[in-house]
Amino acid sequence: MEAKPWRERVRQEEELVEQLQLQVSQAAKRRAEALLEGVAELGSVAEVARTLGKSWNAIDKAIRKNGPGGTGPNTTE
């Protein structure tokens, strides 16, 4: 069996990287939506963070970066 030319292998790997990056982006948006549901249910980002065992800053950043509109709601009030 003959190996594929390196250019073809590079092209295939670049396509795979693009697909994976899209999947990561979509998963981050879904996660932010779920986190926002948690904020609505529990009342604050801090409560969601405590429940998940994460830092307040990590939860807030995920919502702001990946939430609806890219900025999300004001989670600091």
C-alpha positions as CSV (number, residue, x, y, z in Angstrom):
1,M,0.0,0.0,0.0
2,E,1.4,3.3,-1.1
3,A,1.3,6.3,1.4
4,K,-0.6,9.4,0.4
5,P,1.5,12.3,-0.7
6,W,2.3,14.7,2.1
7,R,0.3,17.6,0.6
8,E,-2.9,15.4,0.6
9,R,-2.3,14.4,4.2
10,V,-1.8,18.0,5.2
11,R,-5.0,19.0,3.4
12,Q,-6.9,16.2,5.1
13,E,-5.6,17.2,8.6
14,E,-6.4,20.8,8.0
15,E,-10.0,19.9,7.1
16,L,-10.2,17.7,10.3
17,V,-8.9,20.6,12.4
18,E,-11.5,22.9,11.0
19,Q,-14.3,20.4,11.7
20,L,-13.1,19.9,15.3
21,Q,-12.8,23.7,15.9
22,L,-16.4,24.1,14.7
23,Q,-17.6,21.3,17.0
24,V,-15.7,22.9,20.0
25,S,-17.3,26.2,19.2
26,Q,-20.8,24.7,19.1
27,A,-20.3,22.8,22.3
28,A,-19.1,26.0,24.0
29,K,-22.3,27.8,23.0
30,R,-24.5,24.9,24.2
31,R,-22.5,24.9,27.5
32,A,-23.1,28.6,27.9
33,E,-26.8,28.2,27.3
34,A,-26.9,25.4,30.0
35,L,-24.9,27.6,32.4
36,L,-27.5,30.4,31.8
37,E,-30.3,28.0,32.6
38,G,-28.4,27.2,35.8
39,V,-28.2,30.9,36.7
40,A,-31.9,31.3,36.1
41,E,-32.6,28.3,38.3
42,L,-30.2,29.0,41.1
43,G,-30.2,32.8,41.0
44,S,-26.6,33.6,40.5
45,V,-23.3,32.7,38.7
46,A,-21.8,32.1,42.1
47,E,-24.4,29.5,43.0
48,V,-23.8,27.7,39.6
49,A,-20.1,27.8,40.3
50,R,-20.5,26.3,43.8
51,T,-22.8,23.6,42.5
52,L,-20.3,22.6,39.7
53,G,-17.2,23.0,41.8
54,K,-15.8,25.7,39.5
55,S,-14.6,29.2,40.0
56,W,-17.0,32.1,39.7
57,N,-14.7,33.7,37.1
58,A,-14.6,30.6,34.9
59,I,-18.4,30.3,34.8
60,D,-18.8,34.0,34.2
61,K,-16.2,34.0,31.4
62,A,-17.8,31.0,29.7
63,I,-21.2,32.8,29.7
64,R,-19.8,36.1,28.5
65,K,-17.7,34.6,25.7
66,N,-20.1,32.0,24.4
67,G,-23.5,33.1,25.5
68,P,-26.2,34.6,23.2
69,G,-24.8,37.6,21.4
70,G,-21.3,36.8,22.6
71,T,-21.7,39.0,25.7
72,G,-24.5,37.3,27.6
73,P,-26.5,39.0,30.4
74,N,-25.0,41.1,33.2
75,T,-24.2,38.2,35.5
76,T,-22.5,40.4,38.2
77,E,-25.8,41.8,39.7
